[in-house]
Amino acid sequence: MLEDKLRKHFVDTTAMITESNPIFAISEIASGLSIENSINARLFAAGIGYFGFAKVYSSGRDFWKKSFGVSEVTSEIKQVVCDLGYSVTFNLFFSPIMYYVAGERDFETIALATGASMGLSLFNGAPVGYAIDVSRDLFGIKECKRKSYPKKIKELSLNSKRKIAIGLIVGSIGITSLVYQVSDLFNDSVIEANNN
């Protein structure tokens, strides 16, 4: 029983991180966070996620959905709206703390990054919820009954589903790394242009 709960926690956390890191890295850099503080924020979010905070997020999401009478078989539009509302509310409270702990001390930058994360969650809230539901299926924890989940993937063997999940994780790490590399190259070229 405990092993199943830990496995679900690990899968949910990994799904949230995999889906959100590239998007939030772009948002943070665009909001004025340094690459270092953005990386710190991503590491902080992942660290506290694995140490139990993602459980708070996913349990809160489950409670939020239940409060509004939303389940996996509810229309996709209602699921999306529910996930959006939850994600925006969550980011309103969590983001300022995360950016402060990550090393940002300029309150205007924290406010801008928090506003950006709330705005981003209007677009990202639904994909995070979807990522959790799909990841639970890909790792064999719970069948995904969402109508938008491709039948061809649903019918694959557990081994094939796990390979897809691992590919998504590796892809997310690669894209996030690329965001920082491109930003670093851009910063270097701006510095060089200013020196000339």
C-alpha positions in Angstrom: 0.0 0.0 0.0 2.7 2.5 1.0 4.8 1.3 -2.0 1.8 2.1 -4.3 1.3 5.6 -2.8 5.0 6.4 -3.2 5.0 5.1 -6.8 2.0 7.3 -7.6 3.6 10.3 -5.9 6.8 9.8 -8.0 4.9 9.4 -11.2 2.7 12.5 -10.5 5.7 14.6 -9.6 7.7 13.5 -12.6 4.7 14.3 -14.9 4.3 17.8 -13.5 8.0 18.5 -13.8 8.3 17.0 -17.3 5.4 19.0 -18.6 6.1 22.3 -16.9 9.9 22.8 -16.7 10.5 23.9 -20.4 7.5 26.3 -20.3 8.3 27.8 -17.0 12.0 28.2 -17.9 10.9 30.3 -20.9 8.5 32.3 -18.8 11.0 33.0 -16.0 13.8 34.1 -18.4 11.3 36.4 -20.3 10.2 37.9 -16.9 13.7 38.9 -16.1 14.9 36.1 -13.8 18.5 35.3 -14.4 19.4 31.8 -15.8 20.8 30.9 -12.4 17.7 31.9 -10.5 15.5 30.2 -13.1 17.5 27.0 -12.8 17.3 27.3 -9.0 13.6 27.8 -9.2 13.2 24.6 -11.4 15.4 22.6 -9.0 13.6 24.0 -6.0 10.2 23.1 -7.5 11.4 19.6 -8.4 13.1 19.0 -5.0 10.1 20.0 -2.9 7.9 18.2 -5.4 9.6 14.9 -4.8 9.8 15.6 -1.0 6.0 15.8 -0.9 4.8 19.1 -2.3 3.7 17.5 -5.6 1.5 15.3 -3.5 -0.1 18.4 -2.1 -0.6 19.7 -5.6 -2.1 16.5 -7.0 -4.2 15.8 -3.9 -5.4 19.4 -4.0 -6.2 18.9 -7.7 -8.1 15.7 -7.0 -10.1 17.5 -4.2 -10.7 20.6 -6.4 -12.1 18.3 -9.2 -14.2 16.4 -6.8 -15.6 19.7 -5.3 -16.7 20.8 -8.7 -18.1 17.3 -9.7 -15.4 16.7 -12.3 -14.1 13.2 -13.1 -12.1 11.6 -15.9 -15.3 10.9 -17.8 -16.6 14.5 -17.5 -16.4 16.4 -20.7 -12.9 17.5 -21.7 -14.0 21.2 -21.6 -15.1 21.0 -18.0 -11.9 19.2 -17.1 -9.8 21.9 -18.8 -11.6 24.7 -17.1 -11.3 23.0 -13.7 -7.5 22.4 -14.2 -7.1 26.0 -15.3 -8.8 27.4 -12.2 -6.8 25.2 -9.9 -3.4 25.9 -11.6 -3.9 29.7 -11.5 -4.9 29.6 -7.8 -2.0 27.4 -6.9 0.5 29.6 -8.7 -0.8 32.7 -7.0 0.2 31.4 -3.7 3.2 29.2 -4.5 5.2 31.2 -7.1 6.3 34.2 -4.9 7.7 31.8 -2.3 9.5 29.7 -4.9 11.1 32.7 -6.6 12.2 34.2 -3.2 13.8 30.9 -2.1 15.4 30.5 -5.5 17.4 33.7 -4.8 15.4 36.5 -6.4 15.2 39.5 -4.1 13.7 42.2 -6.4 10.0 42.2 -5.5 9.0 43.7 -8.8 10.7 40.8 -10.6 9.0 38.3 -8.3 5.7 40.0 -8.9 6.3 39.9 -12.7 7.4 36.3 -12.6 4.4 35.3 -10.4 2.0 37.2 -12.8 3.6 35.4 -15.7 3.3 32.0 -14.0 -0.4 32.7 -13.3 -0.9 33.8 -16.9 1.0 30.8 -18.1 -1.1 28.5 -16.0 -4.1 29.7 -18.1 -2.4 27.8 -20.9 -0.5 25.3 -18.9 -3.0 24.2 -16.2 -4.9 21.8 -18.4 -1.7 20.2 -19.9 -0.3 19.6 -16.4 -3.6 17.9 -15.4 -3.5 15.9 -18.6 0.1 15.0 -18.0 -0.7 13.6 -14.6 -3.6 11.5 -15.9 -1.6 10.2 -18.9 1.5 9.5 -16.8 -0.5 7.4 -14.4 -1.6 5.3 -17.4 1.9 5.1 -19.0 3.4 3.8 -15.8 0.5 1.4 -15.1 -0.9 3.1 -12.0 -4.4 4.0 -13.2 -6.0 3.7 -16.6 -6.6 7.0 -18.3 -10.2 7.3 -19.3 -10.0 10.7 -20.8 -11.7 10.8 -24.2 -8.8 12.8 -25.7 -6.2 10.1 -24.8 -5.3 8.3 -28.0 -6.7 4.7 -28.2 -3.5 3.5 -29.9 -1.4 4.5 -26.9 -4.0 3.2 -24.5 -3.8 -0.3 -26.1 0.1 -0.5 -26.0 1.8 -2.9 -23.6 3.0 -1.5 -20.3 6.6 -1.8 -21.5 5.9 0.3 -24.6 4.1 2.9 -22.5 7.0 3.2 -20.1 9.3 3.8 -23.1 7.1 6.6 -24.2 7.1 8.1 -20.7 10.9 7.9 -20.5 11.2 9.6 -24.0 9.0 12.4 -22.8 11.1 12.9 -19.7 14.3 13.0 -21.7 12.8 15.3 -24.2 11.7 17.7 -21.5 15.2 17.8 -20.0 16.6 18.5 -23.5 14.2 21.3 -24.3 14.8 23.0 -20.9 18.5 22.8 -21.4 18.1 24.3 -24.8 16.1 27.2 -23.4 19.0 28.1 -21.1 21.6 27.6 -23.8 19.8 29.9 -26.2 19.2 32.5 -23.4 22.9 32.4 -22.5 24.0 32.8 -26.1 21.6 35.7 -26.5 22.9 37.3 -23.3 26.5 36.9 -24.5 25.7 38.5 -27.9 24.0 41.4 -26.2 27.1 41.9 -23.9 29.4 41.7 -26.9 27.3 44.2 -28.9 27.3 46.6 -26.0 31.1 46.4 -25.7 31.6 47.3 -29.3 
